[in-house]
């Protein structure tokens, strides 16, 4: 008998193509786990500061900073930065050389290099006048869904002292990242290591991050309410100092007024706020900040002008 029902044979039915799973993203650097939350909080300001930025070319720019404060002598800083031609993202350009020198001759400098498509290197140097204080070398490998970093701080073969830090982050899902940090230090008569575990969960409008280890714990929560309002909560506990701190910060953007307002309140009875105001069409940004510690009865404020 024929197919009286008019049904197609089983072999002729269309087959659904298997659903392709999107590859897991790279988790980024270990140092950037709490970055979203920290960017919400205002930076400390004290005294009067004038910053003049000058772009000399598409690769080179300089900045002059003059800072006057009641807590110390007036200071001047010369900042110079060179950026190469290899741009991986809007915020990553290789090679990059950055240097900052103050009026006393102290220098802070760092060099960023892209050794291969996935391998990056960084060198950091810090001097106090003619004396070296810090020299640090980093190597970072970024895979498809993981990041591994090794850092050597102040290596001294003659004095047999070194600080070594190893980081590893792995994306388990598109929202969950797990990893850890191992800090090893050695000097004559002393040797030790500290292990810290880390995790980050990213949702559409919020990010929760936790670091916990033998040295303490660091937890943060970032929430973006809308395009104008962002809030952050941070908790830090140090087992060695027997100290805990809880902080709440908020970030308010007023695009029509070209203003940004940041504020904070913490468990040490500190309150602070910074107001930034751009002055278009002039390339000028004004900032006014004030911070008050009720427990220690300390108050300081600051004002800055940025040109360029």
Secondary structure, 3 states (H helix, E strand, C coil): CCCCCCCCCHHHCCCCCCCCCCCCCCCCCHHHCCHHHHCCCCCCCCEEEEEEEEECCCCEEEEEEEEECCCCCCEEEEEEEEEEEEEEECCEEEEEEEEEEECCCCEEEEEEEECCCCEEEEEEEEEECCEEEEEEEEEEEECCCEEEEEEEEEEECCCCEEEEEEEEEEECCCCEEEEEEEEEEEECCEEEEEEEEEEEEECCCEEEEEEEECCEEEEEEEEECCCCEEEEEEEEEECCCCEEEEEEEEEEEEHHHCEEEEEEEECCCEEEEEEEEECCCCCEEEEEEEEEECCCCEEEEEEEEEEC
